[in-house]
Amino acid sequence: MSIPILPTHSSLLDISRLLWRTWRGQLPTGIDRLCVAYAEHYRESAFAMLQRGGLTRVLPLETSRQLFGLLIDPPADFKGRVVALLAKAAVGPRVPSDILRGAVYLNVGHTGLDRAGHGRWVRGSGVRAVYYVHDLIPLTHPQFARAGQPERHASRMRMVLEHATAVAANSDDSIAALAVFAQANRLPMPPALCAPLAGTPPLPRADAAPPIGTRYFVTVGTIEGRKNHLLLLRVWRRLIEQLGQRTPPLVIIGQRGWCADEVFDQLEHDPVLRDHVIELGRCGDAELQRYLAHAQALLFPSFVEGQGLPLIEALAVGIPVIASDLAVFRETAGSIPDYLDPNADAAWEEMILRYVDKESAPRAAQIARLTTFRAPTWTEHFDKVETWLGKLAPG
């Protein structure tokens, strides 16, 4: 990933989420990919900021550079090296308070925003807080959230609105949802910038042999209620009734999440689906792109999304997408995908059947439309963000 320009203002980057998730060995989500991109962009210029147990610590520049490097490309001895690095920093000199005052503080992972101590630190340090908002789904669609998440996310968004100098977000749709929340809570809406996430850079297709020896479909994302995997399983059961052993496999790529117990039960115990549905709970970037690159289509029947990175990653490698008709998908991909109602099982079944056909007219039409797709890039993202942040910096 290239670094287009270095910031001209003092910057602090909150690496708390990325550090603790890497420590636990968790696979990256879309939010984590953004955190890694920011660590790489700011590795030579920003102070790393760490929150833990109500404490906040800004690390010296050299320590920050070393920690950024460990997070961008974690070594086998990651934990030991992080412990040694932080232990050394703990007995070293503190970053002077006059450096912090007026500096741009970037929190791109929603970290610590539900803790009152975070607001006190922002006020006391004098930083200019800039938050990246990924979505307001726990508030707009609480039926898809874990217990307690709507209340916790409301606290996060109130913290953002009360303390932000400015806000960036992954879509105009997310910014609009934040503005509605601000109005409902009688809080000011800060200046906002739409800066979409870029997907994982496509790998060379010549290096990726087909993972399955027959036509197949793929869906990508954490297995949770709002992703609507149940619709796909219902459709696949109907396809199996019609096609039998000629049914194309459905490859489900994603870690297991929440509000999807019925999906988990069917994946584990349904004998009808067992031979035709493949679940990949841990899938690296190379394997993910291998599955995308040879799929008949990416299926994306979500009820709601903040942006939808899999859609970008599929279109970027020339793979058609059949998706829910969501405003945020149209914001990202225009009229290129085939859009369907996420509640219309029959429409999904019909479209998938048409895409199975080797001479599929709708698939050929979408591939022709794909020539106009231009995926967002990290270079564009940081060019936009840096220009914007430069206007926020003191002086």
C-alpha positions, 0 to 999 in steps of 0.5 A: 500500500502506497503512502500518498502524502504525509500529514502536515499536522501532529497526529495521534492514532488510536490502535487499541482495537487493532492491538487487542484483536490481533493479540487474540488472533481474531480474523480481520473484519472490515473495521480491522482492515481500516485500522491496518490501513491507517496504521500503515499510512501513519506508521512514520508520522503519528503517535500511537494511542492506547486505551486499556482498563480506563487508562490512556497512554500516548506512546513516543514516536519511535515506540509507535513506529515499532508497534505499527510495524508489528500490527501491520505484519504480525510476527510469530512472536507478536505477543512477546515483542508487544509486551517488551515494547510496552514495558520499555515505554512504561518506564520511559519519558511521557509524550509532553502535553504541549504536543498533544494540545491541538493535535488531530486524534484519530479513532477509526475503530469505535474504541472506548467510545462507550467509556466516560473516561474517554470524553474526559481524556479528550477534553483534558488533553486538548486534542482535536478528536476525529472519529470514523463512523462505520454504521449505526446498525445497532440503533436503526436495526436493533433486532439484529444486535446482541443484547446490550449493543443498542444501548452501548452503541448509542453511548458511542455515537453520543460520545462522537457527537459531543466531542468530535471536531469532525467525523468521517464515515464509509458512506453518505448513508452512514452520515445520514443515519448519524445526522438523524441520531444527532437531531433525535438527541438534540446534539450538534452534527459535526462536519462530516466527510464520506471516505469509503473503505477500499477492499483488499487489493486483487491478487493476480488471477493467474495464481488462483486455480478454481477451488471447486471443480464445478460452478458455485456461488459465494457469500462473504461476511460474518454469519449474523442475522442481518446478513440474511443467510437464512434466505440463502439456505431456504433457496438452496433447499428449493434448488436441491429439490429441483436440481438434485446432485446438479445443484451448484455449491453455496460457499459461505465464507465468514466467522460465526456471529450472533442472532443466527442460531437457526443458521448454525443449527441448519449448517450443523444438522440439516442432511439436505444441505450438507452436501451442497453448502460449504462453510469456511469459518477461517479464510485468509485473503488469498483463499477468499480472493480465490473463491471470489475469482471463480464464482458464478456470483457473489450473493449479498442478501443483507437487510442492512449494511454500513458499506459492504466491502465484499461487493467492492471486492467482487466487482473489482475482480470482475465477478457479478453480484446479486444483492439486496436493493439497499441505498448504500449498495447503489451508492457504491456500485450504481446499477451494476449489480442485480438488485432484489428484495431481501425478503423475496425468496422466489426472486432470489431463487429465479435469479440464481437459477438463471445465473447457473446457466452457462449462457446466462443472459443476466450474468453476461449483461452484468459482466458488460456493465462491470467494465464501468466499475471503478473500485475505491482505493486507499490512495484516494481515501488518504488523499481525501482524508489528509486534505480534509484533516489539514483544514482542521489542524490549528493554524 
